[in-house]
Amino acid sequence: EQAMKSYMKQQSSLQKEIPVLEEQLKSIVPDESKIAEIQRKINGHQTKLDEVNLRAQKKDDLIKKCDKDLKELNNKKLKPHQESVKKTENEIDSVHDQMTKIKVALKRFN
C-alpha cells in the first residue's frame, strides 16, 4: 500500500509537470506559419534585389558601351582633327618664319 501511495504521489506530481513541459515544448518548436511568412518576405525581398541587380547591370552595361563609344569617337573623329590642327599650326609657324626672314632681307636690302 505504501508503494501504491508513493506511485500515486509521483503520478500526480508528473501530471502537474505535463502542462509546464507542453508550454516549454511550444516555445522551442518553430511556428510553421511564422516560418512560411518569413520565407515569403525573404522571397519578396530577393525578387526585388534581383530586379535591382538587373537594372544595375543594364546601367553598368550602358556605361561601358558609352565609354567604348566615346573612346572610339575620340580615335576616329577627334584625333584626325587634332592632327590637322597640329599640321596647320606648323604651317603657320613656317609662314611666320618665312615672313621674318623676308623682313630681315628687306631691311638689309634697304
C-alpha positions in Angstrom: 0.0 0.0 0.0 2.9 2.4 0.7 4.3 1.7 -2.7 0.9 2.4 -4.2 0.7 5.8 -2.4 4.2 6.7 -3.5 3.3 5.7 -7.0 0.1 7.8 -6.9 2.0 10.8 -5.5 4.7 10.5 -8.2 2.0 10.2 -10.9 0.2 13.3 -9.6 3.5 15.2 -9.5 4.3 14.2 -13.0 0.9 15.1 -14.3 1.3 18.6 -12.9 4.6 18.9 -14.8 2.9 18.0 -18.2 1.4 21.5 -18.8 4.7 23.2 -17.9 6.6 20.8 -20.3 4.0 21.3 -23.0 4.5 25.1 -22.8 8.2 24.7 -22.9 7.8 22.5 -26.0 5.6 25.1 -27.7 8.2 27.8 -27.1 11.0 25.7 -28.7 9.1 24.2 -31.6 9.2 26.5 -34.6 5.8 28.0 -35.7 5.4 26.8 -39.3 3.1 29.7 -40.2 5.6 32.3 -39.0 8.4 30.5 -40.8 6.3 30.4 -44.0 5.5 34.2 -43.6 9.2 35.0 -43.1 10.1 32.9 -46.1 7.5 34.8 -48.2 9.1 38.1 -47.1 12.6 36.8 -47.9 11.4 35.7 -51.3 9.8 39.0 -51.9 12.9 40.9 -50.9 15.0 38.5 -53.1 12.8 39.2 -56.1 13.3 43.0 -55.5 17.0 42.5 -55.1 17.2 40.5 -58.3 15.3 43.3 -60.1 17.6 46.0 -58.7 20.6 44.0 -59.7 19.3 43.5 -63.2 18.7 47.2 -63.6 22.1 48.0 -62.2 23.7 45.5 -64.6 21.9 47.2 -67.5 23.1 50.6 -66.4 26.6 49.2 -66.0 26.5 47.8 -69.5 25.2 51.1 -70.8 28.1 52.9 -69.1 30.6 50.5 -70.6 29.1 51.0 -74.0 29.1 54.8 -73.7 32.8 54.6 -72.6 33.7 52.4 -75.5 31.8 54.7 -78.0 33.5 57.7 -76.5 36.9 56.2 -76.9 36.0 55.1 -80.5 34.7 58.6 -81.3 37.9 60.1 -79.9 40.0 57.9 -82.0 38.1 58.2 -85.2 36.9 61.8 -85.1 39.0 63.9 -82.7 42.5 62.6 -83.4 42.3 63.4 -87.1 41.2 66.9 -86.3 43.9 67.2 -83.7 46.4 66.1 -86.3 45.0 68.6 -88.8 45.2 71.4 -86.2 48.8 70.5 -85.4 49.7 70.5 -89.1 48.0 73.9 -89.6 49.9 75.3 -86.5 53.2 74.0 -88.1 52.4 75.6 -91.4 51.5 78.9 -89.6 54.9 78.7 -87.8 56.6 78.1 -91.1 54.9 81.0 -92.8 55.8 83.2 -89.8 59.4 82.2 -90.0 59.5 82.9 -93.8 57.9 86.3 -93.1 60.5 87.1 -90.5 63.3 86.1 -93.0 61.7 88.3 -95.7 61.5 91.3 -93.3 65.2 90.8 -92.4 66.1 90.6 -96.0 64.1 93.7 -96.9 65.8 95.6 -94.1 69.2 94.6 -95.4 68.2 95.5 -98.9 67.0 98.9 -98.0 
